[in-house]
Amino acid sequence: MRWKGGRTSGRVEDRRGMKTAAASGGLGIIVLSLIGYYFLGIEPQTTQKIASSFGGAGVQERGEVGTPEDQAGLFVDIIGSNINDVWSASMNNYSPPNTVLYTQGTNTGCGYGQSAMGPFYCPADETIYLDLSFWQQMETQLGASGADFAKAYVIAHEFGHHVQKLTGATTEVRNAQQRASNQAEANQYAVALELQADCYAGVWAANAARVSGGDVALEEGDIQEGLRTASAIGDDALQERAGRNVNPETFTHGSSQQRMDWLMRGYRSGDPNRCNTLDEL
């Protein structure tokens, strides 16, 4: 993937290496409440109430905001800037999310986040949180690709969740989950939201070079590396890797095949209007 020399925005907050005090007596609960928001549809207000009942998350000093000087941090800034350019060209009134780099754990608008959760988007503060050690874990533990585009796909997926907040899709899904008659039905809506974010990542990939004049662009073999990663992080692949029986009713992100299919749909069309996963439930 070509990205060096791409435009930077200086919007990355770098908290790496900073110490954070977790909530007294309740770190595990706060982490669980955050996971509950992302995977079970608990509203941010509920998450915050759970956290405050255990003393609240510790105060973390604001990190340095700008463009990180190391290669990994620079990569995040350039890719994020390019993703923002694609969505600014595609959506009226698009507003970029914030991006925070952290190590191991950090406070968020949705509670206390940990690197074990992987990259995530918090709609309460419109911020994407990345512990970059996930890149190595993705490759060595999950069997995903270590290529630059595989990493960019994950970033673009999280930006896709921001787009969903702006379009109202996130609220639509959360409301539908609350009306669901059982957890399996609620999970179907979660899967639709995640697959749409995969499709949006494909839309970005298809348009990256157009908005950057070619400074950021896919090269031969990149999309295959993205598909390899989408396959590795499918729910069925993760359940099998964990030694569990594959149970589609418990899926929250979609099967390997679904994730690959929707990434390719976005890439082949380059059109966010083709990412209609909610219409296909």
N, C-alpha and C positions, 0 to 999 in steps of 0.2 A: 504494500500500500504506500502511495506517495502522500506525505504529509509535512515533511520538513520544509520550512519556508512559508508555511501557511500562516494566515492571519491569526494573531492573538487578540484577546479581548481584555486581559487583565482582571477577569472577574472571579478568579479561583481563590478561595480562602484556604490557606494551608495551615492546618492544625497538627500536622504530623510531628510526633515527638512530644506534644504537650501533655501534661498530666491533667486528668479529670477526676474529681471526687464524685463517686457514685452516691446515690441516695442512701442515707443511713438506714441500715436494716432492711433495705428493700430492693437492691439491685436486680435480683432475680425476677421479682414481680414486675419491675419496670421494663425489663427486657421482654418479658412475656407479654406485657400490655402492648408494647410496640409491635411485636410479632402478631398479636391479636388484631391490631388495626390493619396490617397489610394483608393478612391471610384469612381473617374471619369477619372482616367488615365492621369492626368496632369503630365508632366515630372518634375523631381526634379529641373532642371534649371528654369522652369517657376515658381515653388514654391519659389525658392530663389529670383527671380526677383521681385515677388509680395511682398515678405517680405522686401527686401531692399528698395523698393519704399516707404515704410512706416517707414523707419528709421532702419530697421533690428531688429532682436530679441536681447534682452538684453544679456549681457555677464554673464554667470553663471560659477562660480568657479568650477573647477573639483572636483568631490567627491572623497572619499577615495576608492581606488581600492584594492580588496582582497576578503576575505570570511567574510561576515557579521556574527556577533556573535549571533544575535537573531534567533529564530527558523524559522521565515518566510524567512529571508534573507538566512539562511543556506540551507533551502529547495530549494530555487531558484538556489543556486550555485550547490548543489548536483545533482538536476534534470538536470540542464543545462550541467553539466560535463558529465552525463550519455548520454544525447542526442548527445553531441559532439562525444562521443566514438562510439555510434552506427553509426553515419554518417561517421566518419573517417574510420570505417571498411567497409562501403558500397560504398564510393565514392573515386576515385582517386583525389588527390590534394584538399581535403576538407580543408577549413580554417574556424575556429570557428568565430561566430559573437561576438560582444561585448554585454554586458547586463548592463542596467542602471536601478536602482531603484530610484524612485523620488516620490515627494508628490505634488499633485495638478497640477503642470505645470513645464515644463522644455524646454530648447532649444535643438533642434535636428538638424541634417544635412538636414532635410526636412522642417524646419520651427519650429514654437512653438507648442509643444504638450501639451494636457491637459488630465487629468485623465478621463474626461467625454467621451473620445474617446475609453476608454478601452485599453488593452495591444496592442501594435503595433510594427511593424518592419519598420525601415527606411532604404531603400536600399542605399541611398546616403552615409551614414556613417556605413552601415552594423551593425546596433545596434538594439537590442530589448529593448523597453522601457516598464517598468512595474510600475504602481502605485498599491501597494498591497491592497489598500482599495477596489480594484475591486473584490477581493475574496468575501468580505462581500456583496457587491452590487449584485454580480452574484447569490448568494444564497437567499438573502432577497428580492430583487427587481425583479429578472428574473426567480425565481423558479428553478434555477439550483442546482446541488449538491454542498455541502460544503466539500466533501471528498477530501483527498489528491490527488487521481488520477484525479479528475475533474480539480483541479488546474494544475496538471502536464500536462494534455491534452491541456490546453490553452497555456502553455509555449511551448510545443512541436509543436503546430500549428504555433506559431510565428517563431520558428526555421525552420519550413517547408518553410516559406516564404524566409528565407535566402538560403535554398537549391535551391529554385526556381531561385533566382538571380544567383547562381553559375552555374546552368544548362542552363541558358538563357531563361527559361520559362517566367520569369517576363517581359523581353524585348519583347518576342514573343507576349504575351498578350497585352501589351501596344501598340505595332504596330498594332495588329489586331483591337483594340478598336478605334484607330485613323482612320482606314479604314472603320469602321462600318457605315452603312447608317443611323442609328438612335440610340437613347440612349438604347432602349430595347435590341438591338443586342449587343451593347457595354457591357451592364450589363451581358449578357450571358458569356462573356469571364471573367468578374470579378468573377462570380459564379464558373466557372471552376477552376480558380486559387485558390479560397478559399477552394473548395472541395478537391483539390489536397493536400492542406496543412493539411486538416483533415485526409486524407488518410496517409500522411506522419507521422502524429501524431500516427496513428494506427501502422504503421511500427515500429516506435520507441518503442511503448509499447510491441510489440511482441518480440523485441530483447533486451530490457533493461536488463533482468537478464543474458543474454548470455555474455554481455560485462562487467558486474560488478561482475561476480561470485556469483550472487544472492543477493548482498548487496542492489541492487535496483531491485524491482520486484513487479508485480501485485499480489494481493491476491484475495481470493474469494469475488465476488461482486464488484470488482473495475471496471470492464468493464461496468457493468450495471450503475454505477455512471457516467461514462464517457458518455454513451449513453443518460442518463437523461440530462446531461449538453448540449450535442449536440442538443437535441430536444428543450431545453429551449431557445437556442440562434439561432434557425433557423429563417429566415426572416419572414415566415408566423406567427410563434409564437410571434415574436416581434411586428409585425403589429397588431395582434389581441390584445396583451397586451396593446398597445397604443390606442386601440379603433378605429383602422382604418380597412378598407376593405382590404382583402388579394389580392394583385396585383402582380402576378409572374413577370410581365414585369419590376418591380422596384427592384426585388431581386438583391442583390450584394454578398450574402454569401451562398445562397442556402436554401431550405426548411428544416424543421426539419428532415423529412424522408431522404432527400439527405445527410444531414450531418451525420446522424446515419449510413446510408448505406456505405458511403465512409470511415468513421472511422473504421467500421467493416471490410471492404475490406482490408484495410491496416493491421489491426490486425490479420486477419485470414491468410493472405498470408505472412506477414512479408517481402514482396518484394516491393521495391519502383517502380519497373517496372510495377507493377499492378495498379499504381495510375495514369492511363492514362486518366484523365478527359478531357484534351484538345482534345483527339482523339474522344471523344464521343459527341462533340458539334453537 
